[in-house]
Amino acid sequence: MRKPTFQALLAGAALTLLTGMIHAETVIKFSHVVAENTPKGQGALMFKKLAEERLPGKVKVEVYPNSQLFGDGKEMEALLLGDVQLIAPSLSKFDRYTNQIQVFDLPFLFNDITAIHRFQNGPTGTAILKSMTKKGLIGLGYWDNGMKQLSAKKPLRMPADAKGMKFRIQASDILEAQFKAIGAVPQKLAFAEVYSALETGVVDGAENPWSNAYSQKFYEVQPYFTESNHGYLGYMVVANSKFWEELPADVRSVLEKTLAEVTAEVNKSAGVFSEGDRKKIKDSGKTEILALTAEQRAAWQSAMKPVLDQFTPKIGKEIVDAAIAANKP
Ligand code: LMR
């Protein structure tokens, strides 16, 4: 048999390399900061399962929960650097990237989760998903966690009860203004630091949806919860826009369809988590859940109202108006 020429060997090697590149598996690292037994934690795992089933050998999804890979403050940078491919930060954590998204942080803006979905799925909410593409981020969907509840080391029934108390907040100027409006002292802290900050008294209170309060055991170190439902905690699933655009079109299309399905499931399950985790917290006997009377709730609403007036020009009046309009079916 004739020996292959050098050129033939080179061509063979190039072909092998090319085939390898064509069939190279895309690894999607999905990093987040919450526990697996939460709407976001379950959503990330469901996305992994479905994406790998539907794109065998083409896509591998690695999920890193609990700030294991990147915590708050680092995950967005890591996404832009390509060290992670998918993240789902809470909407409060985008304030360095877009003003529009801050609408979700305004206290007492939406009547309920249904109104929030109407806004998210309407023209304004859909446009907000694409509002950060110039900065390298593309929004792929909104995931719910739930409505936030106040918790503290003493009972909070009226806004004056919170005066002078230190509250942990996410990195959001609106949330900062919200606590200042009731005479409290807000402190921006990464999610991974909240339990110990509450336990050691670095802060006196916090605001969380039931699912985070349960899965992070905040109820063990907060003797009182106030069922205030004063604001929304939801997420935007985001990718690095260059990474996303450069995926093979067929792969991207399967991933987008899969994400849409997962989004629907997460948003269905979030209400179930909220209810179930609220009950588990109540049944633990470690904390007391206080209900607000209509008058008490109105007092919180009116104390926080200046935040709406202060931030509407920055967010855009048309966006805030669209959010308010979503309260009407
Ligand atoms: C928080 O920091 O309180 C939340 O954004 C954590 C999360 O991802 O639910």
Residues whose N, C-alpha, C, O or C-beta is under 5 A from the ligand:
A	BS01	LMR	V33 V34 S90 Q170 F191
